[in-house]
């Protein structure tokens, strides 16, 4: 487990203890002696987050909001568990994702179909439903007053249609979930982050993702807090790399020959090679084996999402 990172403006990056250290974060925002969580991780994150809150002098009753950028389970799996542990908290979720938080049966069934029952339970545990009366649906332009701190919500499809990002006026920063890509701290070179897009199934839409990235840059935010993983700055300088890689991945998906397992294998190899080439151009000197281990899950999920997109269009 990675120790909490304490940023300015009462923002804290906590490791969600999902799969490996440094893969997924829960962001805790503290204002006027109260807290808001942005993205929850899975059931493993709950005791760690509550313990960190206690270290900061915060009781469960002082958690006001649980915000999930979208309802993929590595971002929202513990939402209901946090509501159960924190009696005054309300869940803020995209209108297209709210029903899945209130009744998570379809989310659970879909994930079990992918992972199998045993692996699903190990990764995600019990998915606790959220009481409908404690759910707030946040559409594009919605604003939340968190103890005098304005949180503005931006509809950002492209990774998922139930995805929003949050502009925090208190820090002039964004909480971007998966829309502004993934950036693992192991790949930082001289303080420069390596960033790449995520095309996870089943709602990857490249045109929408390009637009969403541009909307985030246009806010003028000084930094972004990524669920995978932590704080990055210089969004306007990083965005061109995301745009270029989205186009590159789309071209690879279109070029993938054949069908079935053979097409999947070809595209997976091509996606991995493209990412490794960009990593080396970035200046990363980690061994190939280490890079591929860190990226293995993302390469597989990006490949699956690209194939779902190709078959749909």
Buried (B, 14 or more C-beta within 10 A) or exposed (E): EBEBBBBEEBBBBBBBBBEEEBBBBBBBBBBEEBBBBBBBBBBBBBEBBBEBBEEBEBEBEBBBBBBBBBBBBBBBBBBBBBBBBBEBBBBBBBBBBBBBBBEBEEBBEBBBEEBEEEEBEEBBBEBBBBBEEBBBBBEEEBEBEBBEBEBBBBBBBBBBBBBBBBBBEBBEBBBBBBBBBBBBBEBBEEEBBBBBBBBBBEBBBBEBBBBBBEBBBEBEBEBBBBBBBBBBEEBEEBBEBBBEBBEBBBEBBEEBEEEEEEBBEBBBEBBBEBBBEBBEEBEBEBEEEEBBEBBEBBBBBBBBBBBBBBEEE
